[in-house]
Amino acid sequence: MGSMSTSSLDPAIGARLKRSADGLVPAIAQQYDTGEVLMLGWMDDEALHRTLTTGRCTYWSRSRQEYWVKGDTSGHFQHVKSVALDCDADTLLVQVDQVGAACHTGARTCFDADVLPLTGPAAPAVEAEQPQPKR
């Protein structure tokens, strides 16, 4: 991973972050005007610094062990509108204006292809189809 000692992140922001054991914070990308949840990426201090100062989302790739700017290879840019830290300081919410697909599969969002069924007490009630009166 990138050396956090070389990060230019504001120390006051860095001091507030609660990172995972590998120095990362999950960053949820959300479409700023619709609230649509687009994707989840990971940021270290340097990725957050780059995101805050360039206006484009920069993530840390855990598989490639390198930084990547959303859209540099795909053309599907995320223009940053705001960045918020959650109440526990362990997750970022990055509101963006998404250009094109957010998911590497080409889908608009990473969360629309595999919706899991609710089966417990929290499952929505399904009304039985009522027979229609004959006319």
LOGUFI-620451 format. One line per 4 residues: number of its first residue (from 1); for each residue x, y, z of N, C-alpha, C, O, CB. Coordinates in steps of 0.001 Angstrom, whole numbers. Glycine has a CB too. Layout:
BEGIN
NUM = X Y Z X Y Z X Y Z X Y Z X Y Z; ...;
This chain:
BEGIN
1 = 837 -1182 0 0 0 0 872 1231 0 2037 1169 393 -947 6 1200; 319 2356 -438 1060 3593 -442 1482 3965 970 789 3658 1940 235 4703 -1063; 2596 4614 1070 3113 4993 2386 2293 6131 2947 2227 7214 2366 4597 5392 2306; 1665 5875 4089 820 6912 4674 1677 8046 5241 1164 9137 5486 -78 6319 5776;
5 = 2978 7803 5452 3832 8875 5968 4078 9943 4902 4451 11068 5235 5171 8302 6458; 3872 9604 3612 4088 10577 2554 2796 11269 2135 2801 12068 1198 4721 9908 1360; 1702 10976 2808 430 11577 2447 414 13055 2810 998 13490 3803 -722 10847 3135; -279 13803 1964 -457 15233 2214 -1815 15533 2834 -2231 16691 2885 -297 16015 921;
9 = -2515 14492 3308 -3820 14701 3929 -3683 15612 5137 -2754 15478 5933 -4451 13359 4338; -4609 16526 5260 -4647 17424 6416 -4579 16578 7686 -5427 15709 7883 -5939 18318 6403; -3581 16813 8562 -3439 16013 9782 -4691 16030 10668 -4960 15051 11364 -2256 16512 10578; -5447 17108 10655 -6666 17185 11460 -7707 16190 10950 -8446 15609 11745 -7239 18616 11439;
13 = -7773 15988 9634 -8691 14994 9069 -8159 13596 9358 -8902 12717 9796 -8872 15206 7534; -6871 13398 9112 -6254 12096 9341 -6404 11614 10771 -6579 10419 11011 -4800 12151 8986; -6338 12526 11712 -6443 12163 13132 -7838 11658 13482 -8004 10920 14454 -6093 13363 14013; -8835 12045 12704 -10216 11641 12981 -10555 10273 12410 -11471 9616 12905 -11172 12666 12426;
17 = -9838 9825 11375 -10170 8586 10676 -9885 7342 11511 -8847 7238 12165 -9404 8508 9381; -10816 6414 11475 -10602 5085 12063 -10431 4132 10888 -11376 3861 10147 -11809 4640 13019; -9218 3635 10731 -8869 2812 9587 -8904 1330 9932 -8845 950 11102 -7498 3193 9070; -9002 488 8887 -8893 -956 9061 -7434 -1284 9388 -6573 -404 9363 -9378 -1727 7775;
21 = -7169 -2540 9690 -5808 -2972 10030 -4816 -2675 8911 -3630 -2470 9168 -5794 -4461 10342; -5301 -2651 7665 -4400 -2354 6549 -4405 -873 6162 -3913 -510 5094 -4781 -3192 5345; -4961 -17 7028 -4884 1431 6822 -5914 2005 5883 -5746 3120 5387 -3561 1778 6317; -6983 1265 5626 -7987 1701 4664 -9309 2074 5329 -9630 1628 6431 -8220 617 3640;
25 = -10059 2907 4618 -11401 3316 5031 -12335 3039 3851 -12025 3426 2725 -11444 4846 5465; -13483 2369 4088 -14427 2179 2987 -15034 3515 2570 -15351 4366 3400 -15538 1189 3389; -15185 3670 1254 -15749 4900 701 -16933 4523 -189 -16769 3869 -1219 -14669 5713 -105; -18116 4944 221 -19334 4682 -539 -19539 5842 -1508 -19596 7001 -1095 -20578 4503 408;
29 = -19650 5527 -2795 -19940 6549 -3801 -21443 6574 -4044 -22068 5543 -4293 -19162 6277 -5131; -22010 7786 -3965 -23453 7989 -4105 -23701 9108 -5103 -23033 10141 -5056 -24112 8318 -2733; -24658 8911 -6006 -25032 9966 -6938 -25609 11138 -6144 -26569 10966 -5393 -26058 9444 -7996; -25032 12320 -6307 -25369 13452 -5438 -26813 13929 -5550 -27380 14384 -4556 -24466 14591 -5743;
33 = -27425 13839 -6734 -28753 14427 -6896 -29901 13432 -6749 -31041 13844 -6536 -28844 15077 -8232; -29626 12133 -6857 -30702 11136 -6745 -30582 10276 -5492 -31556 9642 -5084 -30706 10241 -7966; -29396 10245 -4874 -29178 9399 -3709 -28847 7959 -4061 -28660 7134 -3166 -30383 9428 -2836; -28771 7641 -5346 -28473 6277 -5784 -27086 5851 -5290 -26101 6559 -5497 -28551 6173 -7328;
37 = -27022 4688 -4636 -25738 4151 -4185 -25071 3496 -5385 -25652 2613 -6016 -25915 3127 -2999; -23860 3923 -5698 -23192 3495 -6922 -22187 2367 -6703 -22220 1362 -7413 -22496 4663 -7546; -21303 2524 -5736 -20241 1547 -5538 -19575 1748 -4188 -19815 2736 -3494 -19207 1643 -6659; -18739 792 -3836 -17903 880 -2649 -16453 727 -3090 -16110 -205 -3818 -18295 -206 -1588;
41 = -15618 1637 -2650 -14186 1552 -2897 -13453 1742 -1585 -14069 1927 -535 -13732 2602 -3943; -12137 1696 -1653 -11306 1836 -453 -10344 2989 -629 -9787 3188 -1708 -10533 533 -156; -10148 3753 440 -9214 4873 414 -8270 4788 1603 -8667 4430 2712 -9967 6216 419; -7006 5125 1345 -6084 5392 2437 -5961 6908 2530 -6676 7629 1834 -4676 4694 2211;
45 = -5076 7393 3367 -4961 8840 3560 -4643 9569 2260 -5214 10623 1979 -3889 9145 4591; -3733 9009 1469 -3337 9670 220 -4478 9673 -790 -4693 10679 -1466 -2107 8981 -384; -5211 8574 -909 -6351 8540 -1825 -7401 9569 -1415 -7976 10242 -2271 -6972 7134 -1862; -7651 9694 -118 -8600 10703 360 -8085 12100 63 -8845 12963 -376 -8853 10543 1868;
49 = -6803 12329 296 -6213 13644 -17 -6408 13977 -1499 -6830 15083 -1839 -4699 13665 343; -6104 13034 -2365 -6248 13267 -3808 -7698 13526 -4185 -7979 14380 -5026 -5712 12071 -4598; -8623 12791 -3566 -10043 12972 -3831 -10494 14374 -3418 -11223 15042 -4151 -10865 11905 -3092; -10057 14806 -2247 -10453 16123 -1735 -9843 17278 -2526 -10448 18345 -2629 -10056 16247 -281;
53 = -8662 17075 -3080 -7959 18189 -3738 -8101 18219 -5255 -7867 19259 -5871 -6510 18129 -3395; -8482 17089 -5875 -8603 17075 -7341 -10047 17138 -7817 -10311 17496 -8964 -7949 15833 -7899; -10991 16788 -6927 -12384 16761 -7333 -12761 15509 -8109 -13860 15425 -8657 -12688 17964 -8155; -11856 14533 -8162 -12115 13244 -8810 -11819 12144 -7809 -10855 12243 -7050 -11256 13067 -10107;
57 = -12628 11102 -7795 -12441 10007 -6828 -11181 9212 -7131 -10981 8720 -8242 -13657 9072 -6832; -10342 9101 -6116 -9161 8253 -6175 -9324 7167 -5128 -9636 7450 -3971 -7848 9074 -5946; -9115 5937 -5532 -9259 4794 -4645 -7946 4037 -4558 -7054 4223 -5386 -10385 3869 -5128; -7834 3175 -3542 -6723 2259 -3423 -7218 887 -3867 -8178 360 -3305 -6156 2227 -1964;
61 = -6568 309 -4872 -6933 -1018 -5341 -6244 -2054 -4471 -5017 -2147 -4449 -6557 -1210 -6830; -7040 -2825 -3760 -6478 -3867 -2897 -5895 -5004 -3725 -4939 -5648 -3294 -7548 -4407 -1940; -6448 -5264 -4898 -5933 -6365 -5721 -4668 -5969 -6482 -3740 -6770 -6598 -7002 -6826 -6709; -4625 -4749 -6997 -3459 -4311 -7772 -2414 -3595 -6919 -1289 -3358 -7360 -3903 -3398 -8895;
65 = -2808 -3252 -5680 -1898 -2540 -4773 -1396 -1235 -5391 -200 -943 -5400 -706 -3434 -4406; -2362 -456 -5911 -2017 839 -6499 -3237 1759 -6465 -4371 1311 -6295 -1502 666 -7958; -2973 3055 -6632 -4054 4032 -6695 -4696 3970 -8068 -4039 3678 -9067 -3537 5461 -6393; -5996 4252 -8100 -6675 4408 -9376 -7697 5516 -9272 -8408 5640 -8275 -7342 3097 -9813;
69 = -7757 6313 -10310 -8708 7414 -10397 -9873 6921 -11239 -9698 6533 -12394 -8054 8715 -11011; -11058 6939 -10652 -12240 6441 -11347 -12411 7205 -12655 -12529 8430 -12670 -13507 6577 -10458; -12422 6456 -13743 -12631 7045 -15062 -11377 7169 -15906 -11479 7365 -17117 -13234 8380 -14910; -10187 7060 -15307 -8966 7217 -16099 -8857 6183 -17219 -8378 6507 -18306 -7751 7118 -15197;
73 = -9290 4953 -16975 -9225 3943 -18030 -10580 3710 -18690 -10637 3395 -19878 -8700 2637 -17467; -11670 3859 -17940 -13004 3547 -18474 -13701 4750 -19096 -14590 4587 -19931 -13872 2986 -17379; -13308 5948 -18698 -14031 7148 -19128 -15270 7416 -18292 -16006 8368 -18555 -14424 7023 -20578; -15507 6576 -17278 -16684 6725 -16407 -16271 7463 -15136 -16027 6852 -14096 -17313 5329 -16058;
77 = -16200 8762 -15239 -15662 9617 -14181 -16636 9821 -13028 -17854 9751 -13196 -15277 10954 -14752; -16070 10075 -11860 -16840 10491 -10690 -16332 11875 -10291 -15220 12023 -9784 -16704 9454 -9496; -17168 12881 -10529 -16840 14247 -10153 -17376 14484 -8741 -18581 14394 -8504 -17435 15283 -11176; -16486 14783 -7822 -16827 14874 -6398 -17609 16150 -6108 -17207 17249 -6489 -15556 14827 -5535;
81 = -18742 15973 -5421 -19564 17097 -4969 -19376 17344 -3475 -19381 18492 -3031 -21046 16837 -5279; -19206 16256 -2684 -18955 16395 -1246 -18402 15088 -706 -18586 14024 -1296 -20251 16796 -486; -17716 15190 434 -17196 14018 1136 -17572 14176 2603 -17289 15206 3214 -15631 13865 950; -18213 13150 3169 -18635 13199 4572 -18084 11985 5302 -17958 10899 4735 -20187 13255 4692;
85 = -17764 12190 6555 -17299 11121 7431 -18475 10702 8299 -19185 11555 8833 -16072 11576 8306; -18692 9392 8448 -19833 8950 9256 -19578 9192 10747 -18492 9614 11143 -20121 7456 9004; -20595 8918 11560 -20552 9241 12989 -19472 8476 13751 -19022 8932 14802 -21891 8958 13612; -19050 7320 13237 -17990 6547 13885 -16614 6850 13305 -15609 6325 13785 -18277 5066 13761;
89 = -16564 7683 12290 -15323 8078 11604 -14625 6893 10939 -13406 6897 10773 -14369 8742 12593; -15416 5863 10554 -14800 4697 9915 -15332 4408 8509 -15005 3376 7922 -15011 3487 10779; -16146 5311 7971 -16663 5164 6611 -16836 6552 6001 -17244 7499 6673 -18016 4376 6601; -16515 6648 4711 -16695 7893 3967 -17898 7770 3040 -18142 6710 2463 -15421 8241 3160;
93 = -18641 8851 2902 -19695 8955 1910 -19253 10017 920 -19131 11193 1264 -21088 9303 2562; -19013 9592 -315 -18553 10511 -1352 -19705 10731 -2319 -20089 9825 -3060 -17285 9958 -2094; -20246 11927 -2307 -21318 12248 -3236 -20681 12753 -4518 -19850 13662 -4512 -22306 13302 -2636; -21101 12128 -5630 -20458 12382 -6913 -21497 12643 -7994 -22681 12343 -7841 -19566 11202 -7310;
97 = -21010 13213 -9090 -21779 13239 -10323 -21132 12178 -11200 -20052 12390 -11751 -21789 14684 -11015; -21799 11031 -11326 -21272 9888 -12060 -21491 10077 -13551 -22605 10363 -13991 -21929 8585 -11583; -20421 9917 -14332 -20515 9942 -15787 -20397 8499 -16271 -19347 7875 -16112 -19403 10863 -16428; -21459 7970 -16858 -21439 6587 -17331 -21620 5609 -16187 -22151 5949 -15129 -20138 6294 -18061;
101 = -21163 4381 -16423 -21330 3299 -15457 -20388 3473 -14267 -19255 3929 -14425 -21086 1946 -16128; -20863 3108 -13080 -20000 3120 -11895 -19343 1762 -11690 -18245 1679 -11141 -20803 3510 -10646; -20009 701 -12130 -19508 -653 -11889 -18564 -1101 -13000 -18748 -752 -14166 -20674 -1637 -11765; -17560 -1873 -12627 -16604 -2388 -13618 -17263 -3343 -14614 -16681 -3650 -15654 -15453 -3098 -12913;
105 = -18480 -3816 -14300 -19202 -4695 -15222 -19903 -3910 -16330 -20405 -4491 -17292 -20222 -5529 -14457; -19933 -2593 -16186 -20632 -1758 -17150 -22010 -1334 -16690 -22688 -581 -17389 -20746 -2476 -18444; -22443 -1807 -15516 -23746 -1428 -14960 -23651 -45 -14313 -22578 379 -13884 -24233 -2483 -13922; -24752 628 -14253 -24798 1960 -13637 -24326 1908 -12185 -23561 2768 -11748 -26227 2537 -13707;
109 = -24780 899 -11438 -24425 743 -10030 -23959 -690 -9783 -24352 -1611 -10499 -25627 1099 -9110; -23144 -864 -8794 -22674 -2210 -8428 -23724 -2991 -7646 -23511 -4169 -7355 -21392 -2113 -7606; -24844 -2377 -7298 -25805 -2990 -6393 -27163 -3313 -7000 -28130 -3487 -6258 -26005 -2108 -5246; -27268 -3398 -8314 -28586 -3673 -8885 -28723 -5052 -9508 -29814 -5408 -9953 -28901 -2650 -9909;
113 = -27654 -5842 -9555 -27704 -7111 -10277 -28050 -8316 -9405 -28489 -9339 -9932 -26393 -7351 -10937; -27870 -8227 -8112 -28037 -9417 -7279 -28745 -9059 -5975 -28145 -9105 -4900 -26672 -10069 -6986; -30020 -8704 -6079 -30808 -8340 -4912 -31229 -9619 -4197 -31839 -10501 -4800 -32050 -7485 -5311; -30906 -9715 -2931 -31202 -10916 -2152 -32626 -10859 -1604 -33101 -9790 -1221 -30191 -11077 -998;
117 = -33311 -12007 -1566 -34702 -12015 -1075 -34752 -11894 446 -33922 -12461 1156 -35423 -13305 -1521; -35725 -11155 924 -35998 -11071 2360 -36983 -12185 2695 -38034 -12297 2063 -36568 -9649 2771; -36646 -13012 3691 -37525 -14130 4012 -37952 -14170 5465 -38833 -14951 5822 -36853 -15408 3666; -37357 -13356 6307 -37668 -13368 7733 -38819 -12450 8065 -39565 -12026 7182 -36457 -12974 8537;
121 = -38965 -12139 9363 -40072 -11288 9803 -40015 -9880 9200 -41030 -9183 9165 -40072 -11191 11316; -38852 -9462 8731 -38733 -8135 8143 -39150 -8115 6679 -39207 -7050 6064 -37315 -7635 8278; -39442 -9291 6114 -39824 -9365 4711 -41147 -8634 4489 -42055 -8709 5317 -39932 -10834 4253; -41244 -7934 3371 -42506 -7242 3093 -43624 -8253 2877 -43409 -9324 2310 -42368 -6324 1856;
125 = -44819 -7900 3337 -45977 -8777 3175 -46347 -8838 1700 -46397 -7813 1020 -47182 -8283 4029; -46602 -10026 1221 -47043 -10205 -159 -48521 -10526 -109 -48942 -11533 461 -46232 -11333 -898; -49289 -9658 -711 -50736 -9867 -690 -51114 -10961 -1685 -50638 -10985 -2820 -51488 -8551 -1015; -51971 -11853 -1237 -52467 -12897 -2135 -53338 -12247 -3190 -54064 -11292 -2919 -53259 -13993 -1358;
129 = -53253 -12775 -4381 -54049 -12222 -5465 -55526 -12497 -5177 -55927 -13640 -4954 -53623 -12825 -6841; -56300 -11461 -5185 -57740 -11580 -4916 -58466 -11932 -6212 -58206 -11329 -7254 -58311 -10256 -4307; -59363 -12894 -6153 -60132 -13210 -7372 -61007 -12020 -7748 -61611 -11368 -6897 -61009 -14485 -7166; -61055 -11767 -9022 -61841 -10651 -9536 -63292 -11124 -9754 -63527 -12220 -10262 -61219 -10095 -10870;
133 = -64256 -10279 -9362 -65656 -10679 -9595 -65940 -10793 -11091 -65424 -10028 -11905 -66631 -9664 -8944; -66781 -11776 -11423 -67149 -11972 -12841 -68186 -10940 -13204 -69049 -10595 -12397 -67690 -13419 -13111; -68099 -10463 -14392 -69058 -9454 -14860 -69965 -10011 -15892 -70835 -9303 -16397 -68354 -8248 -15412;
